[in-house]
Amino acid sequence: SSNSIGFGGMFTSCSFTTHPPINTSKGQYFQDMYRFCNLLESVQVDTAQGENFNGMFFSCSSLLTVSLTTAKKDFATNSFQNCIGLTNLTIGEGWGVSIYLTSCTALTQESLHGMIENLADLTGKTAKTFQVGATNLAKIDEEHIAMLQAKNWNYS
């Protein structure tokens, strides 16, 4: 429903491959929303009001493509844990919250560069974390590393 704020656990262990967009524009709680959806390949979620993303895509091993807006609070370190097939993650322009993608080692260079370009400029503000791990970090060119530094993002 367009007025729902809680989507926690809603599709845990789902068996669909593509999830049709649902209205999550007022959603605040996304914890475990798609946890263990091993067949899910593609999803689009409006997370602009989101405050809890603990385990949101945990162990979605077939997940290839995710499109997110931005959020009010940082993504949890396990939001994308074990998403080993994820190749394309699109984040909304002005993304201003920490995100942890260390186990998403299949991300493409194009996807990584697109995310960096959409990160908010945090100059003069508290730095946030863009954690992609060594495998993905090696895919990022010098220009985009400089962009991370210029926008005041901690990256690893």
Secondary structure, DSSP 8 states (H G I E B T S, - for coil): -TT--B-TTTTTT---SB------TT--B-TTTTTT-TT--EEEE--TT--B-TTTTTT-TT--EEEE---SS---TTTTTT-TT--EEE--TTB-S-EE-TT-TT--HHHHHHHHHHB---TTS--EEEE-HHHHHTTS-HHHHHHHHHTTEEE-
